[in-house]
Amino acid sequence: MPLWLILIVVGVVLAVVGFGGVGNLLIWIGVIVLVVGAVLALVGRSRV
């Protein structure tokens, strides 16, 4: 499984858990991981 896909999945899970009321920090960590995963996906796609 590609790294960018793992990062996107982890980011979504953290964001959902954060919005579920567990913590505000988890929301921001999830958003950051989602952005990093999206950037890696775009960079990987442009290389091919």
N, C-alpha and C positions, 0 to 999 in steps of 0.2 A: 504494500500500500504506500503510495507516495506521501512524503512528509507534509506537503501542503494540504492534502486531504485529511490527514490526521489532525493537523492544526485547526482546520475549519470545524471538524467534528468536536474537538475539545472546546473550542471557542463557543460553539453553539450550546454545548452542555453547560459550560460555566455561566454563560449569559442567562440561560433559562433558570438555572438554580439561583443565580443572583436576583433575578426578577421575582423568583418565588418567595423572596423574603429572607433568604439566608444571610445575605450581606451585600452592601453597596460595593465593596471591594471586588467581589466576584464578578459583578457586572462589568467593571472596567477591565479586569483581567480578561474576561471573555471577549470584550470588544477588541482589545489589543491583539489577542491571539487570532481573532477573525481577520483583522486587517493584515497581520503578518502572513496568514495563510493565503489570503486573496492576492497579496503582492507576489508571493512565491509562485502562485498558480499562473499569474500573468507573465512573470519573468520566465517561467518554465515553458509556457506556451510560445513566447516570442523567440526562444532559442531554437525551437524545432522547425 
